[in-house]
Amino acid sequence: MSKQILFVLSSHDQLGNSGNPSGSWLEELAAPYWRFRDAGYSVVLASTRAGRAPLDPESLKEAWLSDAGRRFLAEVGAKAMLASTTAVDKIDATQFDAVYLVGGAATTWDFPHNDAIKQIAEQLHGQSKVIAAICHGVIGLARIADKYGESLLKNRMLTGISNAEDVMMGIDKIVPVLPEDMLRKARAHYSAAAPLAEHVVCDPPFFTGQNPASADLLARKVIEHLNRAA
């Protein structure tokens, strides 16, 4: 039976009061999507509100596009899945071997206080299943806790977009929260590479990536782990 991976995307489509649109970052969706699909895994796309999950227009610009991104945009089935995502609160977590929180600045609005994301991550943690997240998407893990209310991120090695990268992109004063700050507040052992450099941290069941450049490696690390556990 093939592994099943749950992707969770943002439904938020505005970059605060900036007047600019927002959404999930294409590379952070496309590179892992094709890595998992090509490995024979099944992928389900969910979002915080169901229906169409927006993509950040910036991520569709040529400077940010990879072969995986172009392949995703050209594939009818992939685009159809993105247009009709399942509401994350309708997901049965027991059906999945891993959850993967896709990044994008939009997630800072609808991931941090989403109880369904929190519950899925906590349930998979209790089953020692993979909990993966990248870039701003790691913010969806900030509140996960054990039955005593203790943070499940405490003393765990994690990464996500750095404050330096948010400053470099000019969104540190626009987004409501900064992922690096929230991970540190949860008492995780946060690390980061230089802005835009590839950086992945594996501390099972947590697998996290810093930025779009880390998306493909993150997926490969998850696949290696799942294949070893099979």
NULO-576913 format. One line per 2 residues: number of its first residue (from 1); for each residue x, y, z of N, C-alpha, C. Coordinates in pm, 1 decimal. Example, Ala and Ser with C-alpha at 12.3 -4.5 7.8 and 13.67 -1.06 7.14 Angstrom:
2
1	1319.0:-569.0:780.0:1230.0:-450.0:780.0:1320.0:-330.0:780.0; 1285.0:-225.0:708.0:1367.0:-106.0:714.0:1290.0:3.0:787.0
***
This chain:
230
1	84.9:-119.8:0.0:0.0:0.0:0.0:88.3:124.6:0.0; 59.4:219.1:-89.4:144.5:336.5:-101.1:127.7:429.0:19.2
3	232.6:502.4:48.6:227.3:600.6:156.4:134.3:715.2:115.5; 67.7:771.8:214.7:-20.2:884.5:188.5:31.3:1007.8:263.6
5	47.0:1117.0:191.2:100.4:1240.5:247.5:-5.0:1349.4:240.7; -30.6:1413.7:353.6:-124.9:1524.2:357.8:-49.7:1656.6:346.7
7	-79.5:1732.5:243.0:-26.1:1867.8:228.3:-130.6:1965.3:282.4; -87.3:2058.3:365.6:-177.8:2162.8:414.5:-130.9:2297.2:360.3
9	-222.5:2367.9:295.1:-192.3:2496.3:232.6:-275.9:2607.5:295.2; -230.0:2728.2:276.7:-304.3:2844.8:323.0:-421.0:2874.7:229.2
11	-528.0:2929.2:287.6:-639.9:2980.2:208.2:-638.8:3132.9:202.6; -541.9:3193.2:270.6:-534.4:3339.2:280.5:-475.8:3395.8:151.8
13	-535.0:3501.9:98.9:-489.9:3551.6:-31.4:-447.9:3698.1:-33.4; -433.9:3758.5:85.5:-392.8:3898.6:90.0:-273.7:3915.4:183.4
15	-176.0:3995.6:142.4:-57.6:4019.3:224.0:-85.6:4137.2:317.7; -165.2:4110.6:419.9:-200.2:4212.2:517.8:-267.7:4331.3:453.7
17	-225.7:4450.3:492.6:-281.0:4573.4:437.6:-193.4:4632.1:327.7; -104.4:4549.0:274.3:-10.6:4598.4:172.6:-77.0:4622.3:37.6
19	-193.7:4562.0:17.0:-259.3:4571.2:-112.9:-211.8:4466.4:-210.6; -116.0:4382.0:-168.8:-62.1:4277.7:-255.7:-127.4:4143.4:-225.4
21	-148.3:4061.1:-328.6:-202.8:3927.6:-306.8:-98.9:3835.2:-245.5; -144.6:3725.1:-190.1:-53.5:3629.6:-127.6:-108.3:3488.4:-146.8
23	-43.7:3393.2:-83.5:-84.5:3254.0:-95.2:32.3:3163.0:-65.1; 18.3:3035.9:-96.8:127.3:2941.2:-76.6:237.4:2966.7:-179.7
25	360.7:2928.8:-141.5:475.1:2948.9:-231.6:488.7:2826.6:-321.7; 484.5:2849.0:-453.1:478.3:2739.0:-549.0:588.2:2635.5:-530.2
27	713.6:2677.3:-519.6:824.1:2580.9:-510.7:808.5:2490.0:-389.4; 757.9:2545.3:-279.2:741.7:2467.2:-157.1:627.0:2367.8:-167.7
29	539.7:2389.8:-263.6:433.9:2294.0:-297.0:482.1:2196.2:-403.0; 535.2:2249.2:-512.0:562.4:2167.5:-630.2:677.3:2069.5:-612.8
31	788.9:2114.5:-556.2:904.6:2024.0:-545.0:872.9:1901.2:-459.8; 815.5:1916.1:-339.5:779.2:1796.8:-262.9:666.4:1716.5:-328.3
33	571.0:1785.5:-389.0:460.1:1715.7:-454.8:513.1:1614.0:-554.7; 604.1:1659.9:-640.7:655.0:1567.4:-742.6:750.8:1464.6:-684.6
35	827.1:1499.3:-583.6:913.4:1399.9:-518.5:829.5:1285.8:-461.5; 722.2:1320.4:-392.7:636.6:1216.8:-333.0:561.7:1138.0:-440.0
37	507.6:1207.8:-537.0:434.0:1138.4:-643.5:525.7:1044.5:-721.4; 644.7:1091.3:-755.4:737.9:1009.9:-832.6:790.5:891.5:-751.6
39	782.2:901.0:-618.7:822.0:789.4:-532.0:708.2:689.3:-514.3; 594.1:716.9:-577.3:480.4:625.4:-569.1:385.1:656.0:-454.3
41	404.4:769.9:-389.3:317.4:806.8:-277.8:192.0:876.8:-329.3; 85.9:870.8:-248.8:-35.8:946.9:-276.9:-29.5:1079.7:-201.8
43	-78.9:1184.2:-265.4:-78.3:1317.8:-204.4:-220.8:1371.9:-202.2; -261.0:1425.6:-88.1:-390.2:1492.5:-73.0:-362.0:1637.4:-34.9
45	-428.1:1730.3:-104.1:-412.5:1871.5:-73.4:-530.2:1920.1:10.5; -499.4:1976.2:125.9:-600.6:2035.3:212.3:-564.1:2181.5:235.2
47	-661.0:2259.2:277.8:-636.0:2400.0:309.1:-724.2:2441.5:425.5; -700.9:2559.7:476.0:-772.6:2601.8:596.1:-921.0:2627.7:570.9
49	-958.6:2662.1:444.9:-1100.1:2689.7:417.4:-1159.3:2601.2:308.3; -1084.0:2512.4:251.3:-1129.9:2426.8:140.4:-1139.5:2507.1:11.1
51	-1163.4:2436.1:-99.3:-1174.8:2501.1:-228.9:-1039.9:2542.6:-284.4; -1037.6:2649.5:-359.7:-915.6:2694.1:-425.3:-814.5:2744.6:-322.8
53	-693.1:2692.5:-331.3:-583.4:2740.8:-246.8:-498.5:2834.6:-331.7; -488.5:2962.0:-294.9:-414.6:3058.5:-377.8:-263.8:3036.9:-372.2
55	-198.3:3073.4:-480.0:-52.2:3074.1:-485.0:-3.5:3218.2:-482.2; 107.7:3241.3:-415.2:166.6:3374.4:-411.3:214.9:3410.3:-552.0
57	163.6:3517.1:-610.7:206.6:3554.6:-746.8:356.2:3573.2:-760.7; 422.4:3616.4:-653.1:567.2:3633.8:-659.9:636.6:3501.8:-691.4
59	580.7:3392.1:-640.2:643.5:3261.2:-660.0:625.2:3208.5:-801.2; 541.3:3275.0:-879.4:516.9:3233.5:-1017.3:605.9:3308.3:-1116.5
61	683.9:3402.1:-1064.5:773.4:3477.2:-1152.5:892.6:3391.3:-1194.7; 943.0:3419.9:-1312.1:1046.7:3336.9:-1372.4:1167.7:3317.7:-1281.6
63	1205.0:3419.5:-1207.3:1323.8:3410.2:-1122.0:1310.4:3302.8:-1015.1; 1186.5:3269.7:-977.5:1163.4:3172.5:-870.5:1119.8:3036.0:-922.8
65	1090.7:3026.1:-1051.3:1037.2:2901.6:-1106.3:1145.6:2795.9:-1126.1; 1115.2:2673.8:-1086.4:1202.5:2558.5:-1109.6:1132.7:2464.7:-1207.1
67	1200.1:2357.4:-1244.1:1137.2:2257.6:-1330.5:1014.8:2196.9:-1261.7; 1024.3:2177.8:-1130.6:911.0:2120.5:-1056.9:792.1:2214.8:-1060.5
69	818.2:2344.7:-1045.6:710.0:2441.9:-1050.9:645.0:2447.1:-1187.4; 724.8:2446.7:-1292.5:669.1:2447.9:-1428.1:588.5:2321.5:-1454.2
71	638.5:2209.3:-1405.6:568.6:2082.6:-1424.1:433.7:2085.2:-1352.9; 431.3:2141.1:-1233.1:305.6:2149.3:-1158.0:204.5:2236.8:-1232.0
73	248.8:2352.1:-1278.1:158.4:2444.2:-1345.8:106.8:2389.0:-1478.4; 181.9:2296.1:-1537.4:142.7:2239.2:-1666.6:57.5:2113.2:-1652.9
75	48.7:2059.3:-1533.4:-19.3:1930.4:-1513.2:-164.0:1953.5:-1472.4; -255.1:1906.2:-1553.9:-397.8:1931.3:-1532.6:-444.6:1875.9:-1398.4
77	-402.5:1754.7:-1364.9:-445.7:1693.5:-1240.1:-399.0:1769.9:-1118.0; -275.9:1817.7:-1120.4:-222.1:1893.5:-1007.2:-298.0:2023.9:-989.6
79	-323.2:2093.8:-1098.5:-395.4:2220.2:-1089.5:-539.0:2197.9:-1042.5; -597.9:2087.2:-1082.4:-734.3:2056.9:-1038.6:-738.3:2031.8:-888.5
81	-638.0:1962.9:-835.7:-630.9:1940.2:-691.7:-618.1:2071.9:-616.7; -538.7:2164.0:-670.1:-518.2:2293.0:-605.8:-647.0:2375.9:-606.4
83	-729.9:2354.7:-706.2:-854.7:2430.6:-718.5:-966.1:2374.9:-630.9; -948.5:2255.9:-578.2:-1057.7:2193.1:-500.9:-1002.9:2120.4:-378.9
85	-929.0:2191.5:-296.5:-870.3:2130.5:-177.6:-977.6:2096.2:-74.6; -945.2:2000.4:11.3:-1033.1:1961.0:120.5:-1008.0:2050.7:241.4
87	-1112.8:2081.8:315.8:-1095.2:2159.5:438.6:-1015.5:2076.2:538.5; -915.3:2135.9:599.3:-828.1:2060.2:688.7:-905.0:2004.5:807.9
89	-1013.8:2070.3:847.6:-1090.5:2019.4:961.2:-1179.6:1901.4:924.8; -1179.3:1862.6:797.4:-1253.6:1744.5:752.6:-1161.5:1624.0:730.9
91	-1034.5:1640.4:761.1:-934.2:1537.9:734.9:-928.8:1435.9:848.6; -921.5:1308.2:810.8:-899.6:1199.8:906.9:-749.6:1170.6:909.0
93	-683.1:1217.7:1011.2:-537.0:1207.1:1016.7:-487.6:1063.3:1018.7; -569.6:970.9:1063.1:-526.7:831.0:1072.0:-498.4:771.2:934.8
95	-545.6:835.6:829.6:-526.9:783.3:694.5:-390.8:819.4:634.8; -311.0:898.7:708.0:-189.0:952.2:649.2:-63.2:907.0:723.5
97	43.5:896.9:646.1:174.5:860.8:701.6:254.7:984.2:739.1; 213.7:1098.6:685.8:286.3:1223.1:713.3:197.8:1341.6:682.9
99	222.6:1451.2:753.6:163.1:1579.7:718.4:276.2:1672.8:679.1; 250.7:1757.3:580.9:350.2:1852.8:533.6:283.3:1989.4:522.6
101	330.8:2085.3:600.4:275.9:2220.5:600.1:351.9:2305.3:499.6; 284.2:2341.9:392.8:345.0:2420.3:284.6:358.2:2565.7:329.1
103	467.7:2628.7:290.0:493.8:2765.6:331.5:434.9:2871.1:240.1; 472.8:2992.3:270.5:419.4:3110.9:205.2:383.0:3208.7:315.1
105	406.1:3337.6:293.1:377.1:3436.9:396.2:231.3:3432.8:440.6; 143.3:3389.9:352.0:0.2:3383.6:384.7:-27.4:3297.8:507.9
107	56.2:3198.0:530.8:31.2:3106.8:643.6:38.5:3177.7:778.3; 106.1:3292.2:784.9:117.4:3361.9:913.3:-17.1:3417.2:959.7
109	-114.1:3422.4:869.0:-248.4:3466.4:907.0:-339.9:3349.8:944.6; -332.0:3237.8:872.6:-433.5:3133.9:900.0:-379.7:3002.3:956.2
111	-247.4:2989.5:976.4:-194.3:2867.4:1038.6:-180.7:2874.3:1191.3; -134.8:2986.4:1248.6:-97.8:2984.1:1390.3:-208.8:2942.6:1486.0
113	-332.2:2980.3:1457.1:-441.1:2952.5:1550.5:-542.6:2853.7:1493.4; -498.4:2775.0:1395.0:-587.6:2676.4:1334.5:-586.3:2548.5:1417.8
115	-697.9:2519.8:1483.2:-703.9:2403.6:1572.6:-693.5:2271.0:1497.9; -743.4:2265.0:1374.7:-737.6:2140.0:1299.0:-593.3:2102.5:1266.3
117	-512.3:2200.4:1225.5:-370.8:2173.7:1199.2:-303.7:2125.9:1327.3; -330.7:2194.1:1436.4:-274.0:2157.1:1565.9:-309.1:2013.5:1602.4
119	-436.1:1978.1:1588.0:-481.9:1844.6:1626.1:-421.9:1736.4:1537.6; -410.9:1762.8:1408.2:-351.1:1664.7:1317.2:-205.5:1640.6:1354.5
121	-130.8:1748.2:1377.2:9.9:1733.5:1413.9:24.9:1658.4:1545.8; -59.1:1689.3:1641.8:-52.0:1620.8:1771.2:-86.9:1473.3:1757.5
123	-186.8:1443.2:1675.5:-225.4:1303.6:1656.0:-114.1:1224.9:1587.4; -55.3:1280.7:1484.4:53.4:1211.6:1415.0:175.0:1197.7:1506.1
125	199.9:1298.9:1587.9:310.5:1289.8:1683.2:289.5:1172.2:1777.8; 166.9:1153.3:1823.1:136.5:1042.8:1912.5:154.7:906.8:1848.1
127	153.1:903.5:1715.3:170.8:779.5:1640.5:311.6:769.4:1582.1; 398.3:861.7:1620.2:536.7:868.0:1569.3:541.5:876.2:1417.0
129	443.8:946.2:1358.6:441.5:967.2:1214.6:506.1:1101.5:1180.7; 542.8:1117.4:1055.9:619.2:1234.2:1013.2:537.0:1362.5:1020.1
131	598.7:1465.9:1077.5:542.9:1600.9:1080.2:645.1:1690.1:1011.4; 611.3:1735.8:891.6:704.5:1815.0:812.1:646.4:1952.9:784.2
133	733.9:2050.1:773.2:690.4:2187.0:744.9:807.6:2264.6:687.1; 774.3:2368.9:612.3:879.6:2447.2:549.7:849.3:2596.5:556.8
135	957.5:2674.5:567.4:952.3:2819.6:557.2:850.4:2876.8:656.0; 756.5:2960.0:610.6:655.2:3014.9:700.8:558.5:2907.9:750.6
137	549.4:2795.5:679.5:455.8:2690.7:718.2:481.2:2631.8:855.7; 606.4:2642.6:905.0:638.0:2586.6:1036.7:556.0:2652.2:1147.1
139	501.5:2767.7:1118.3:424.6:2840.6:1218.5:300.2:2763.2:1262.0; 256.1:2669.3:1177.9:141.7:2586.5:1213.7:170.9:2488.8:1325.8
141	299.0:2471.8:1359.2:338.8:2378.6:1465.2:360.8:2447.8:1599.2; 354.3:2578.4:1602.1:397.0:2653.5:1719.7:318.2:2620.3:1845.7
143	190.0:2578.8:1831.6:107.6:2555.8:1950.5:93.2:2408.8:1987.9; 154.2:2317.4:1913.9:128.8:2176.4:1943.9:187.3:2140.1:2080.4
145	111.9:2058.7:2154.4:149.3:2029.3:2293.0:105.6:1888.6:2330.6; 165.2:1836.3:2436.9:124.0:1705.9:2487.8:0.0:1721.8:2576.6
147	-46.5:1612.1:2635.3:-171.0:1616.5:2712.8:-158.6:1699.8:2839.7; -37.0:1732.4:2877.5:-14.2:1816.3:2994.9:3.4:1963.8:2958.3
149	-5.7:1992.9:2828.1:10.3:2130.4:2782.1:153.1:2171.8:2756.1; 246.1:2077.2:2764.4:387.4:2107.3:2738.5:413.3:2108.1:2588.2
151	484.9:2209.5:2541.2:513.4:2220.3:2398.5:587.3:2097.0:2347.6; 538.9:2043.3:2236.4:606.7:1929.4:2173.2:730.7:1973.7:2095.8
153	749.5:2104.7:2084.1:867.4:2156.6:2015.3:982.5:2182.6:2111.0; 955.5:2177.8:2239.5:1059.2:2207.4:2338.6:1179.4:2114.4:2319.6
155	1296.1:2175.9:2306.1:1424.0:2104.8:2290.4:1435.0:2024.9:2161.3; 1343.3:2046.3:2066.9:1354.1:1978.6:1937.7:1428.9:2069.7:1840.1
157	1505.4:2008.9:1751.0:1581.4:2084.2:1651.3:1492.6:2112.2:1530.2; 1476.6:2240.7:1499.8:1385.6:2282.3:1393.7:1444.0:2400.2:1317.0
159	1391.5:2419.7:1197.5:1422.5:2539.8:1121.5:1294.4:2590.8:1058.3; 1304.4:2701.0:990.4:1194.7:2766.7:921.2:1252.0:2897.5:870.0
161	1173.0:2975.2:802.5:1226.3:3100.8:748.8:1283.9:3185.8:861.7; 1398.4:3242.5:837.6:1465.5:3321.8:940.5:1411.7:3464.0:941.7
163	1428.5:3529.9:1055.9:1393.0:3671.6:1062.7:1470.3:3751.0:958.6; 1596.0:3712.3:936.5:1678.6:3782.5:837.6:1617.5:3773.2:697.8
165	1561.0:3658.4:665.5:1497.5:3642.2:534.3:1369.4:3723.7:524.0; 1289.6:3725.7:632.0:1168.6:3807.7:630.3:1203.1:3955.4:613.9
167	1310.7:3999.3:679.0:1355.7:4138.0:664.1:1401.8:4162.5:521.0; 1478.1:4068.8:466.6:1530.2:4082.6:331.1:1416.8:4092.3:228.9
169	1308.2:4016.1:251.8:1193.6:4016.2:160.6:1101.3:4135.2:186.5; 1128.1:4210.9:291.4:1048.9:4329.2:320.6:912.0:4301.9:377.8
171	895.3:4186.0:442.4:762.1:4154.1:495.6:760.6:4140.9:647.4; 873.6:4167.0:711.0:879.7:4149.0:856.4:784.6:4241.5:930.9
173	753.6:4356.5:874.3:661.4:4450.3:938.4:518.1:4433.7:886.8; 498.2:4341.5:794.2:365.5:4319.4:735.5:297.7:4196.8:794.8
175	372.1:4086.7:805.3:313.1:3963.7:858.9:283.7:3980.8:1008.2; 179.0:3914.7:1059.2:141.9:3932.7:1200.4:237.8:3868.2:1299.4
177	308.2:3765.4:1256.0:402.1:3694.4:1343.2:520.5:3646.9:1259.6; 634.1:3628.1:1324.6:753.7:3577.9:1257.4:778.9:3434.2:1302.7
179	789.8:3339.5:1207.9:809.2:3199.0:1244.2:929.5:3174.1:1334.6; 1042.5:3237.7:1306.4:1158.9:3215.3:1391.6:1127.7:3253.5:1536.3
181	1062.4:3366.8:1554.4:1028.5:3410.6:1690.6:936.5:3310.2:1760.0; 838.7:3257.3:1685.4:743.2:3164.3:1747.3:808.8:3031.5:1782.2
183	900.8:2984.6:1698.8:971.1:2860.5:1729.9:1058.7:2877.6:1853.7; 1124.0:2990.7:1862.5:1208.3:3015.7:1979.7:1121.8:3028.6:2105.7
185	1006.0:3091.1:2092.8:915.7:3105.5:2207.1:866.9:2969.1:2255.1; 852.2:2874.5:2161.0:811.8:2737.8:2196.7:928.9:2657.3:2251.0
187	1044.2:2719.4:2262.5:1166.8:2662.2:2318.5:1226.3:2552.4:2231.9; 1205.3:2565.5:2101.1:1273.8:2476.5:2007.1:1417.8:2523.0:1991.3
189	1505.2:2431.9:1949.1:1642.4:2467.8:1914.6:1642.5:2507.2:1766.5; 1628.9:2636.7:1743.5:1616.7:2687.6:1607.2:1755.0:2707.8:1544.2
191	1766.8:2672.3:1415.9:1890.0:2700.5:1341.6:1853.1:2747.4:1201.5; 1944.4:2820.7:1140.6:1922.1:2870.1:1004.9:2054.7:2886.3:933.5
193	2049.3:2870.8:802.6:2165.1:2899.9:718.2:2154.3:3044.9:671.2; 2244.1:3085.3:586.7:2237.6:3219.8:529.5:2107.1:3236.0:451.1
195	2055.4:3357.1:438.2:1933.5:3378.4:361.1:1938.3:3314.1:223.0; 1831.3:3241.9:191.3:1809.6:3174.2:63.2:1894.3:3048.1:43.8
197	1977.5:3013.1:140.7:2057.9:2890.7:129.5:1975.7:2770.0:173.4; 2008.0:2655.2:115.0:1938.4:2530.9:149.2:1971.4:2489.7:293.0
199	1868.0:2456.4:368.7:1889.6:2413.5:507.2:1770.5:2329.7:552.2; 1797.0:2204.9:587.4:1694.0:2112.2:633.1:1738.4:2053.0:765.6
201	1646.2:2042.0:858.9:1674.7:1984.2:990.1:1583.2:1864.6:1012.2; 1642.6:1750.7:1045.0:1566.6:1627.9:1069.2:1582.2:1587.4:1215.5
203	1474.4:1592.3:1289.2:1470.5:1550.1:1428.6:1340.4:1473.3:1445.6; 1335.2:1348.6:1392.7:1209.5:1273.4:1386.3:1132.6:1275.7:1517.7
205	999.6:1295.2:1505.0:920.9:1293.8:1381.5:915.7:1425.8:1305.8; 994.8:1525.1:1348.9:992.2:1656.0:1284.2:1096.0:1664.4:1172.3
207	1049.2:1714.5:1056.8:1135.4:1739.4:941.2:1100.9:1879.7:891.6; 1197.0:1970.7:899.6:1167.4:2108.9:864.2:1270.2:2165.4:767.1
209	1223.9:2257.3:682.7:1310.4:2323.1:585.8:1300.6:2473.3:600.9; 1408.0:2542.9:569.5:1415.2:2686.4:596.4:1342.1:2772.2:494.6
211	1346.5:2733.4:366.2:1303.0:2825.2:260.4:1276.6:2747.3:131.6; 1234.8:2813.8:24.1:1206.0:2741.4:-99.9:1321.1:2655.0:-149.8
213	1443.9:2700.6:-130.6:1560.2:2624.5:-177.3:1573.7:2491.0:-105.1; 1505.8:2478.2:7.4:1516.3:2357.4:90.0:1405.6:2256.3:63.7
215	1308.9:2292.1:-20.4:1189.1:2209.4:-37.4:1218.7:2071.2:-93.7; 1301.4:2064.4:-196.0:1329.2:1934.4:-257.8:1405.9:1843.4:-162.0
217	1508.1:1896.2:-95.7:1585.1:1815.1:-1.0:1497.6:1769.0:114.2; 1409.4:1855.1:161.0:1320.0:1816.9:269.8:1236.3:1695.8:230.0
219	1179.5:1699.4:110.8:1098.4:1586.6:64.0:1181.5:1459.2:53.8; 1304.9:1471.1:5.5:1390.7:1353.0:-7.1:1423.7:1293.4:129.3
221	1443.7:1377.9:229.2:1471.3:1329.4:364.2:1349.7:1257.6:422.6; 1230.8:1310.1:397.0:1109.2:1243.5:444.0:1092.9:1108.1:377.3
223	1118.2:1102.6:247.8:1106.8:976.4:174.5:1206.1:873.7:228.0; 1329.9:915.9:251.0:1429.8:824.2:307.9:1382.3:768.1:441.3
225	1328.3:853.5:524.4:1281.2:811.0:656.4:1164.4:712.7:643.3; 1067.1:745.6:559.9:949.8:658.8:544.4:988.0:523.2:483.3
227	1080.0:524.6:389.7:1122.9:399.0:326.9:1199.1:310.5:425.9; 1277.5:372.4:513.2:1347.5:294.1:615.9:1249.7:233.0:715.2
229	1141.9:306.2:741.6:1044.9:260.2:841.5:949.2:156.2:785.9; 945.9:144.1:652.3:849.8:51.8:589.7:879.8:-92.9:624.7
***
